[in-house]
């Protein structure tokens, strides 16, 4: 006898952990996987072009970006910069962008890695895992979610 696996989400999704030093990336449909980092010191148009290429090469249909919320529910220090970046990203890729609370993604990534060396931190593994955790949290949301930023039709 065969068992049936129900996949409620059949869209390739790119998750982004946005930072000034590094931008962590993860891809997934059901199970997220880290795919590396982009140097956050690059010019924004270079970053957007790299992300667009990843989206095109992987048939991405949705983008999830971690948005830092403080415990009181207000948006953290990079919030405005992330929102502006997200608008530009939506325009560049023509894909819907969703925000996902990333309040503890980096600290959780560090905990998962354990005691890490500075070389590991510089390599971007923490940022990559943080993006994976952001995507995992997004995929765990079972409800039908409207994009925070939609492409112009």
Residue frames as qw, qx, qy, qz and C-alpha x, y, z in Angstrom:
[[0.000, 0.891, 0.454, 0.000, 0.00, 0.00, 0.00],
 [0.416, 0.350, -0.005, 0.839, 1.26, 3.50, -0.85],
 [0.208, -0.703, -0.437, 0.522, 0.96, 6.50, 1.39],
 [0.300, 0.766, 0.283, 0.493, 0.15, 9.91, 0.02],
 [0.402, -0.345, -0.219, 0.820, 2.10, 12.96, 1.07],
 [0.150, 0.891, 0.412, 0.120, 0.11, 16.18, 0.85],
 [0.447, -0.074, 0.014, 0.892, 2.21, 19.18, -0.13],
 [0.064, 0.840, 0.483, -0.238, 0.25, 22.35, 0.59],
 [0.031, 0.896, -0.188, -0.401, 2.88, 24.63, -0.85],
 [0.840, 0.211, 0.367, 0.341, 4.36, 23.84, -4.24],
 [0.308, 0.932, -0.045, 0.187, 6.10, 27.16, -4.85],
 [0.717, 0.061, -0.236, 0.653, 9.84, 27.60, -4.68],
 [0.261, -0.954, -0.125, -0.080, 10.49, 30.27, -2.08],
 [0.555, 0.368, -0.323, 0.672, 13.64, 32.30, -1.48],
 [0.509, -0.816, -0.253, 0.103, 14.24, 33.46, 2.09],
 [0.427, 0.596, -0.204, 0.648, 16.53, 36.34, 2.94],
 [0.576, -0.673, -0.262, 0.382, 18.20, 37.25, 6.22],
 [0.351, 0.817, 0.032, 0.456, 19.14, 40.86, 5.43],
 [0.614, -0.664, -0.063, 0.422, 22.17, 42.40, 7.08],
 [0.140, 0.951, -0.211, -0.178, 24.69, 45.14, 6.45],
 [0.267, -0.590, 0.733, 0.209, 27.66, 42.74, 6.44],
 [0.026, -0.062, 0.952, 0.297, 26.06, 39.63, 4.93],
 [0.673, 0.092, -0.017, -0.733, 22.75, 38.62, 3.42],
 [0.333, -0.115, 0.933, -0.066, 21.87, 35.01, 4.19],
 [0.581, 0.210, -0.383, -0.686, 19.90, 33.03, 1.62],
 [0.376, -0.008, 0.914, -0.154, 17.80, 29.87, 1.72],
 [0.480, 0.102, -0.518, -0.701, 15.58, 28.10, -0.81],
 [0.153, 0.045, 0.963, -0.218, 12.80, 25.61, -0.34],
 [0.473, -0.249, -0.536, -0.653, 9.40, 24.25, -1.18],
 [0.785, -0.494, -0.315, -0.200, 8.78, 22.04, 1.85],
 [0.793, -0.449, -0.050, 0.409, 12.23, 21.63, 3.40],
 [0.147, 0.976, -0.159, -0.008, 14.42, 24.77, 3.41],
 [0.862, -0.071, 0.052, 0.499, 18.10, 24.60, 2.60],
 [0.194, -0.843, 0.141, 0.482, 20.73, 27.29, 2.94],
 [0.768, 0.538, 0.199, 0.284, 22.34, 28.36, -0.31],
 [0.606, 0.139, -0.060, 0.781, 24.96, 30.83, 0.90],
 [0.175, -0.787, -0.260, 0.532, 25.40, 34.52, 1.48],
 [0.436, 0.723, 0.172, 0.508, 25.83, 37.72, -0.49],
 [0.437, -0.081, -0.254, 0.859, 28.24, 40.41, 0.67],
 [0.065, -0.838, -0.518, 0.157, 26.06, 43.09, 2.27],
 [0.269, -0.633, 0.113, 0.717, 28.70, 45.74, 1.48],
 [0.326, 0.229, 0.641, 0.656, 27.96, 45.52, -2.26],
 [0.243, 0.070, -0.088, -0.964, 25.91, 48.26, -3.91],
 [0.578, 0.218, 0.572, -0.540, 22.20, 47.59, -3.69],
 [0.696, 0.506, -0.198, -0.470, 21.79, 47.20, -7.47],
 [0.329, 0.425, -0.843, -0.033, 24.49, 44.47, -7.44],
 [0.267, -0.029, 0.857, -0.439, 22.75, 42.67, -4.58],
 [0.652, 0.377, 0.279, -0.596, 19.39, 42.90, -6.36],
 [0.589, 0.522, -0.505, -0.353, 20.91, 41.54, -9.58],
 [0.115, 0.285, -0.941, 0.143, 22.45, 38.56, -7.75],
 [0.413, 0.155, 0.731, -0.520, 19.13, 37.79, -6.05],
 [0.664, 0.474, -0.034, -0.578, 17.24, 38.14, -9.34],
 [0.430, 0.452, -0.756, -0.198, 19.63, 35.65, -10.95],
 [0.101, -0.088, 0.936, -0.324, 19.04, 33.17, -8.11],
 [0.551, 0.325, 0.451, -0.622, 15.28, 33.61, -8.50],
 [0.630, 0.519, -0.317, -0.484, 15.43, 33.07, -12.26],
 [0.316, 0.398, -0.860, -0.043, 17.72, 30.03, -12.04],
 [0.020, 0.027, 0.934, -0.357, 15.57, 28.35, -9.37],
 [0.275, -0.436, -0.660, -0.546, 12.07, 29.27, -10.61],
 [0.122, -0.249, -0.619, 0.735, 11.37, 31.16, -7.39],
 [0.118, -0.602, -0.607, -0.505, 7.77, 32.35, -7.09],
 [0.429, -0.866, -0.196, -0.168, 7.82, 34.02, -3.66],
 [0.439, 0.397, -0.457, 0.664, 10.37, 35.86, -1.55],
 [0.612, -0.726, -0.314, 0.006, 10.35, 35.94, 2.26],
 [0.346, 0.545, -0.351, 0.678, 12.45, 38.53, 4.06],
 [0.532, -0.439, -0.586, 0.425, 13.10, 38.49, 7.77],
 [0.070, -0.738, -0.045, -0.670, 11.88, 41.64, 9.48],
 [0.393, -0.005, -0.687, 0.611, 13.23, 42.31, 12.98],
 [0.448, -0.701, -0.279, -0.480, 10.50, 42.92, 15.54],
 [0.029, 0.371, -0.654, 0.659, 11.26, 43.90, 19.10],
 [0.134, -0.227, -0.925, 0.273, 9.50, 42.21, 21.98],
 [0.216, 0.435, 0.408, -0.773, 6.99, 45.10, 22.18],
 [0.558, 0.570, 0.603, 0.013, 5.95, 44.43, 18.57],
 [0.224, 0.909, -0.110, -0.333, 7.66, 47.47, 17.05],
 [0.843, 0.488, -0.065, 0.215, 10.03, 47.09, 14.11],
 [0.731, -0.458, 0.082, 0.498, 13.75, 46.92, 14.92],
 [0.196, -0.720, 0.212, 0.631, 16.56, 49.19, 13.77],
 [0.171, -0.183, 0.712, 0.656, 17.00, 47.80, 10.24],
 [0.391, 0.502, 0.742, -0.211, 13.25, 47.65, 9.62],
 [0.349, 0.816, 0.071, -0.455, 12.92, 50.74, 7.42],
 [0.035, 0.596, -0.681, -0.424, 16.00, 49.78, 5.38],
 [0.292, 0.048, 0.951, 0.096, 14.64, 46.24, 4.89],
 [0.430, 0.646, 0.546, -0.314, 11.25, 47.58, 3.78],
 [0.284, 0.802, -0.238, -0.468, 12.85, 49.87, 1.20],
 [0.097, -0.390, 0.868, 0.291, 15.10, 47.04, 0.01],
 [0.401, 0.267, 0.870, -0.106, 12.02, 44.80, -0.27],
 [0.453, 0.754, 0.225, -0.419, 10.18, 47.31, -2.45],
 [0.202, 0.715, -0.541, -0.394, 13.19, 47.51, -4.77],
 [0.236, -0.190, 0.948, 0.099, 13.54, 43.72, -4.77],
 [0.504, 0.482, 0.668, -0.260, 9.88, 43.25, -5.68],
 [0.405, 0.811, -0.065, -0.418, 10.27, 45.73, -8.51],
 [0.045, 0.610, -0.735, -0.293, 13.46, 44.04, -9.78],
 [0.163, -0.087, 0.981, 0.050, 12.18, 40.45, -9.61],
 [0.535, -0.089, -0.343, -0.767, 8.47, 41.03, -10.19],
 [0.523, -0.189, -0.828, 0.074, 7.80, 38.60, -7.33],
 [0.516, -0.746, -0.173, -0.383, 5.64, 39.01, -4.23],
 [0.319, 0.350, -0.639, 0.607, 7.52, 39.69, -0.99],
 [0.685, -0.598, -0.374, -0.181, 6.41, 38.48, 2.42],
 [0.022, -0.646, 0.540, -0.538, 7.78, 39.61, 5.77],
 [0.825, -0.288, -0.486, 0.029, 8.52, 37.06, 8.48],
 [0.462, -0.845, 0.212, -0.164, 9.44, 37.89, 12.06],
 [0.787, 0.324, -0.404, 0.334, 13.17, 37.19, 12.42],
 [0.383, -0.851, 0.184, -0.308, 13.59, 38.49, 15.93],
 [0.651, -0.562, 0.510, -0.020, 15.63, 35.50, 17.12],
 [0.912, 0.407, -0.043, -0.020, 16.80, 33.87, 13.87],
 [0.435, 0.684, -0.499, 0.307, 20.49, 34.82, 14.18],
 [0.340, -0.526, 0.649, -0.432, 20.76, 33.92, 17.86],
 [0.907, 0.012, 0.326, -0.267, 18.96, 30.63, 17.18],
 [0.792, 0.551, -0.249, 0.078, 21.35, 29.94, 14.27],
 [0.122, 0.667, -0.629, 0.379, 24.33, 30.54, 16.58],
 [0.652, -0.319, 0.552, -0.412, 22.81, 28.21, 19.15],
 [0.951, 0.248, 0.099, -0.158, 22.34, 25.50, 16.50],
 [0.617, 0.627, -0.417, 0.229, 25.93, 25.82, 15.35],
 [0.812, -0.438, -0.225, 0.313, 27.14, 25.73, 18.94],
 [0.359, -0.786, 0.184, 0.468, 30.32, 27.44, 19.92],
 [0.726, 0.616, 0.181, 0.245, 31.53, 28.79, 16.63],
 [0.571, -0.255, 0.112, 0.772, 34.85, 30.25, 15.69],
 [0.126, 0.714, -0.007, -0.688, 35.18, 33.72, 14.24],
 [0.026, -0.244, 0.751, 0.613, 36.15, 32.11, 10.92],
 [0.087, 0.408, 0.902, 0.107, 32.82, 30.27, 10.81],
 [0.086, 0.759, 0.426, -0.484, 30.95, 33.48, 11.64],
 [0.033, 0.600, -0.336, -0.726, 32.81, 35.39, 8.93],
 [0.128, -0.001, 0.879, 0.459, 32.00, 32.69, 6.40],
 [0.442, -0.032, -0.191, -0.876, 28.32, 33.58, 6.72],
 [0.311, -0.150, -0.937, -0.054, 27.10, 30.21, 7.99],
 [0.025, 0.370, 0.650, -0.663, 25.11, 31.92, 10.76],
 [0.333, 0.367, -0.065, -0.866, 23.39, 34.18, 8.20],
 [0.401, 0.099, -0.776, -0.476, 22.65, 31.25, 5.91],
 [0.229, -0.261, -0.913, 0.214, 21.13, 29.23, 8.76],
 [0.142, 0.377, 0.401, -0.823, 19.17, 32.30, 9.92],
 [0.423, 0.237, -0.384, -0.786, 17.64, 32.52, 6.41],
 [0.378, -0.065, -0.908, -0.168, 16.79, 28.82, 6.62],
 [0.091, -0.334, -0.769, 0.538, 15.05, 29.40, 9.97],
 [0.284, 0.328, 0.051, -0.900, 13.12, 32.35, 8.52],
 [0.477, 0.122, -0.634, -0.596, 11.89, 30.15, 5.67],
 [0.293, -0.157, -0.932, 0.143, 11.06, 27.31, 8.03],
 [0.086, 0.351, 0.552, -0.751, 8.95, 29.69, 10.17],
 [0.398, 0.292, -0.221, -0.841, 7.19, 30.99, 7.07],
 [0.449, 0.045, -0.815, -0.365, 6.44, 27.48, 5.81],
 [0.155, -0.210, -0.879, 0.400, 5.05, 26.55, 9.23],
 [0.321, 0.288, 0.245, -0.868, 2.40, 29.26, 8.88],
 [0.300, 0.254, 0.906, 0.158, -0.46, 27.21, 7.49],
 [0.297, 0.741, 0.434, -0.417, -2.84, 30.05, 6.74],
 [0.532, 0.598, 0.355, 0.483, -3.17, 31.67, 3.32],
 [0.365, -0.623, -0.074, 0.688, -0.95, 34.74, 3.62],
 [0.417, 0.886, 0.179, 0.091, -1.23, 37.86, 1.51],
 [0.665, 0.232, -0.078, 0.705, 2.06, 39.36, 0.31],
 [0.291, -0.714, -0.222, 0.597, 3.31, 42.45, 2.12],
 [0.102, 0.629, -0.322, -0.700, 4.56, 43.86, -1.19],
 [0.731, 0.382, 0.565, 0.028, 3.06, 42.83, -4.54],
 [0.352, -0.078, 0.483, 0.797, 4.48, 43.41, -7.99],
 [0.379, 0.487, 0.051, -0.785, 2.71, 45.91, -10.18],
 [0.629, 0.293, 0.716, 0.071, 0.60, 44.21, -12.81]]
